[in-house]
Amino acid sequence: MIKVFSLPGCGACISLKGLLEQSNVPFEYIVDEDRLVEIGTKAGIRQAPIVEQDGNFMSMKDFIEKNKDILKK
């Protein structure tokens, strides 16, 4: 299961959510600033959203690059 960690009102987060919905990719959308900061600090990611896939945390850019074959643009 893909998890998207977001901030309230985050435009990039909303865009990624829409892309996943449009692509019919199951995911969990989590809006939790404290958790996002904690994960970002540990993973070295400084920008929302942060995506967890198969136990690995990555930036939105890295997630899209890794999964371009299943995402509809």
DABELGI-V328424 format. One record per backbone hydrogen bond with DSSP energy under -0.5 kcal/mol. CO is the residue of the C=O (numbers start at 0). NH is the residue of the N-H. Records with the same first field share a line. If there is no record, write none. Layout:
# DABELGI-V328424
CO: NH  NH
This chain:
# DABELGI-V328424
1: 27
2: 4  51
3: 5  29
4: 48  49
5: 31
6: 9
8: 10
9: 13
10: 14
11: 15
12: 16
13: 17
14: 18
15: 19
16: 20
17: 21
18: 22
19: 24
20: 23
23: 25
25: 1
27: 3  29
28: 30
29: 5  31
31: 35
32: 36
33: 37
34: 38
35: 39
36: 40
37: 41
38: 42
39: 43  44
43: 45
48: 59
49: 4
50: 52  57
51: 2
52: 55
55: 52
57: 50
58: 62
59: 63
60: 64
61: 65
62: 66
64: 67
66: 69  70
